[in-house]
Amino acid sequence: MVNLARAALALFAIATLMASPARAVDTIPFTVVKGGLIAVQGSVDGQAPVPMLVDLGAGVDVLSTTLGRKLVLVKGKYVSLRLTGQRVDLPIGTIVSLAIGGVKVDAPHVGVWSGLDGTGTDGLISATAFRNIATTFDFLNHQIIIEDAQTFPERERTGIKVPVVLQDDLGIALGIFARFDFGGGKTGLCEIDTGSEGITLDKTFAASLGLDANAGSARLAAISIDGVPETAIERPTVALGNLIYDCNVGNSFWAGKLFTLDLPNRVLWVARRS
């Protein structure tokens, strides 16, 4: 009887562990720092945590020269264009591992960028880290959630499906774009960029919306994800500049929202308002 009781308890413990979905999800807390950016604690090659930003618009993961010179095995150079068209030459190579908040993420290519030196930030985590996993950005509770086979179906069931366009450059850099609605039948293909706070429109695109392209800034009637009017924000002030895309949508748009990236299927799921 004692052995049977012990076996029953053991089976109950195993069943309890298997039934607990919370154990299967990794949650990474983030803080919002000056400029509305997403700050996390990151670790390279298992070393002590350092401050990093989750920047979906970065294209490629990068480290400061202080950290990168020690940990990146440089194998070549990668040339990219920043949103404004400025050329950036990055020494690029490999590291052993990259983790944010204790969660390991993909980092097949890592650049070394002097632009981070002296900023208090030692790395940028780009969209490439989430290329092969479903990831939720919860701007209400300030957390990034790595979904799994148990939790992701609920995001699909309750969310609104939005197609995304991926700009994949040689398997090294990755950009995420979605179509946004500016009213009056006008839409633009905008980069989803958690590395910026506000919304920026290209001057040529702004002119097509009837805005003064040389004003430096403008106020829109509204902006929303195309086909998802409930994501609209009213009367936002936007910056106008010379961009290489129609527009760039930063974190001010996502404030109080929750979205899930499913990059393998080129989809973004927006949580419905409760």
C-alpha positions in Angstrom: 0.0 0.0 0.0 2.9 2.4 0.8 4.5 1.7 -2.5 1.2 2.2 -4.3 0.7 5.5 -2.5 4.2 6.6 -3.4 3.7 5.7 -7.1 0.4 7.6 -7.1 2.0 10.7 -5.7 4.8 10.4 -8.2 2.4 10.1 -11.1 0.4 13.1 -9.8 3.6 15.2 -9.6 4.5 14.4 -13.2 1.0 15.1 -14.4 1.0 18.5 -12.6 4.3 19.4 -14.2 3.1 18.4 -17.6 -0.1 20.4 -17.3 1.5 23.6 -16.2 1.8 25.9 -19.3 3.6 28.6 -17.4 6.7 26.4 -17.2 6.8 26.2 -21.0 7.0 29.9 -21.6 10.0 32.2 -21.2 9.1 35.7 -20.0 11.7 38.5 -20.3 10.9 41.7 -18.4 11.9 45.0 -20.0 12.0 48.6 -18.9 11.2 51.7 -21.0 14.1 54.0 -20.9 14.6 57.6 -22.2 13.3 57.9 -25.7 10.7 55.2 -25.2 13.1 52.3 -25.9 12.9 48.7 -24.7 15.8 48.0 -22.3 16.7 44.5 -21.2 19.6 42.7 -19.4 21.6 40.8 -22.0 24.4 38.4 -21.7 27.0 37.3 -24.3 28.8 34.0 -24.0 27.4 33.5 -20.5 29.2 36.5 -19.0 27.8 39.0 -16.6 24.6 40.8 -17.8 24.9 44.1 -19.6 22.3 46.7 -20.7 20.9 46.1 -24.2 18.0 47.4 -26.3 15.6 45.3 -28.2 15.6 47.1 -31.6 13.6 45.3 -34.3 14.8 48.0 -36.7 18.5 47.4 -36.2 18.7 44.8 -39.0 21.5 42.8 -37.3 22.5 42.2 -33.7 25.3 44.4 -32.7 27.6 44.9 -29.7 29.6 48.0 -28.6 33.3 47.9 -29.5 34.2 47.5 -25.9 32.3 44.2 -25.7 32.6 43.2 -29.3 36.3 43.3 -29.5 36.5 40.8 -26.7 33.8 38.4 -27.7 33.0 38.6 -31.5 35.1 36.3 -33.7 35.2 38.7 -36.7 35.0 37.0 -40.1 34.2 39.8 -42.4 32.3 43.0 -43.0 28.6 43.8 -43.5 27.5 47.0 -45.2 24.0 48.3 -44.5 21.9 51.4 -44.8 20.3 53.1 -41.9 16.8 54.3 -42.2 18.0 57.7 -43.4 20.2 56.1 -46.0 23.4 56.6 -44.1 25.9 53.8 -44.9 27.1 51.7 -41.9 30.1 49.4 -42.2 30.1 46.7 -39.5 32.8 44.2 -38.7 30.7 41.1 -38.4 31.3 37.6 -37.0 30.1 35.0 -34.5 29.8 34.6 -30.7 29.1 31.5 -28.6 25.8 32.5 -27.3 23.4 35.5 -26.7 20.8 35.7 -24.0 18.3 38.3 -22.9 16.8 38.1 -19.5 18.3 34.6 -19.1 16.6 33.4 -22.3 19.0 32.2 -25.1 18.1 33.6 -28.6 19.5 33.1 -32.1 22.5 35.2 -33.0 24.1 33.7 -36.1 25.7 37.0 -37.1 26.8 39.8 -34.7 28.3 43.1 -35.7 30.6 45.5 -33.8 29.4 49.1 -33.9 31.1 52.1 -32.4 27.8 54.0 -32.4 27.0 52.3 -29.1 30.2 53.4 -27.4 29.6 55.8 -24.5 25.8 55.4 -24.6 25.5 53.1 -21.6 24.1 50.4 -23.9 26.3 47.5 -24.9 24.1 45.8 -27.5 21.1 45.9 -29.8 18.9 42.8 -30.2 17.5 42.8 -33.7 14.6 40.9 -35.4 17.0 38.1 -36.3 16.8 36.9 -32.7 13.1 36.2 -33.2 13.4 34.8 -36.7 12.4 31.2 -35.8 10.2 31.6 -32.8 6.8 33.2 -32.0 7.4 36.2 -29.7 5.0 38.5 -27.9 5.7 42.1 -27.2 3.5 43.2 -24.3 3.7 46.9 -23.9 1.1 47.0 -21.2 3.0 44.8 -18.8 6.5 45.6 -20.1 7.5 42.0 -21.0 8.6 39.9 -24.0 7.2 36.4 -24.0 8.7 33.5 -25.9 5.7 31.5 -27.0 5.5 27.7 -27.3 3.2 25.1 -28.8 0.9 25.3 -25.9 0.5 29.1 -25.6 0.8 30.3 -29.2 -2.5 28.8 -30.4 -4.3 31.1 -27.9 -2.6 34.1 -29.4 -3.8 33.0 -32.8 -7.3 32.3 -31.6 -7.8 35.6 -29.9 -5.7 37.9 -32.1 -6.1 39.7 -35.4 -4.0 38.4 -38.2 -1.8 41.0 -40.0 0.6 39.9 -42.8 4.1 41.3 -42.6 6.8 41.7 -45.2 10.3 40.6 -44.3 13.4 42.2 -45.8 15.9 39.5 -45.5 19.4 40.5 -46.5 21.6 37.4 -47.2 20.3 35.7 -44.1 22.3 38.3 -42.1 20.0 41.2 -41.5 16.2 41.2 -41.1 13.6 44.0 -41.2 9.9 43.7 -40.5 7.3 45.7 -42.4 3.5 46.0 -42.3 1.0 48.2 -44.1 -0.4 51.1 -42.2 -3.6 53.1 -43.0 -3.3 56.9 -43.0 -6.9 57.6 -44.0 -8.4 58.8 -47.2 -7.5 55.5 -48.9 -3.8 56.1 -48.3 -1.6 53.4 -47.0 2.2 53.0 -46.6 4.6 50.1 -46.0 6.2 50.9 -42.7 9.0 49.3 -40.8 8.2 48.1 -37.3 11.0 49.6 -35.3 11.2 49.2 -31.5 14.5 51.1 -31.6 12.7 54.4 -32.1 10.1 56.1 -30.0 7.9 58.0 -32.5 6.6 57.7 -36.0 8.5 59.1 -39.0 7.3 59.6 -42.5 9.4 60.0 -45.6 9.0 63.5 -47.1 7.9 62.2 -50.5 5.3 59.9 -48.9 4.2 62.7 -46.6 3.6 65.0 -49.6 1.4 62.3 -51.1 -0.7 62.5 -48.0 -1.1 66.3 -48.5 1.4 67.3 -45.8 4.0 70.0 -46.0 7.1 67.9 -46.6 9.4 70.6 -45.5 7.7 71.3 -42.2 9.9 68.9 -40.1 6.8 67.5 -38.4 3.1 67.2 -38.9 -0.1 66.0 -37.2 -2.0 63.2 -38.7 -5.7 62.7 -38.3 -5.0 59.1 -37.4 -2.8 56.1 -38.1 -3.7 52.4 -37.8 -2.6 49.0 -39.0 -4.2 48.5 -42.4 -7.4 46.5 -42.0 -7.3 46.8 -38.1 -9.1 50.1 -37.3 -9.1 49.3 -33.6 -5.4 49.9 -33.5 -5.8 53.5 -34.5 -4.2 56.3 -32.6 -5.8 59.7 -33.1 -4.0 63.0 -33.9 -0.4 61.8 -33.5 2.5 64.2 -34.2 4.9 62.6 -36.7 8.4 63.5 -37.8 9.2 64.1 -41.5 12.5 63.1 -43.0 14.4 61.6 -45.8 13.8 57.8 -45.4 14.5 54.8 -47.6 11.0 53.5 -46.9 7.5 55.1 -46.7 7.5 55.3 -42.9 8.9 54.0 -39.6 6.6 53.1 -36.7 8.1 53.2 -33.3 7.0 52.4 -29.8 4.6 55.3 -29.3 2.2 53.5 -31.6 2.4 50.3 -29.6 1.9 51.9 -26.1 -0.7 49.8 -24.3 -0.9 47.2 -27.1 0.3 43.6 -27.4 1.4 42.0 -30.6 2.9 38.6 -31.4 5.5 38.1 -34.1 5.3 34.8 -36.1 8.1 35.4 -38.5 8.3 31.9 -39.9 4.8 32.4 -41.2 5.3 36.1 -42.0 2.4 37.1 -39.7 1.9 39.5 -36.8 -1.0 38.9 -34.4 -2.5 41.9 -32.7 -4.3 41.3 -29.4 -7.9 42.5 -29.4 -8.8 45.2 -27.0 -10.5 43.8 -23.9 
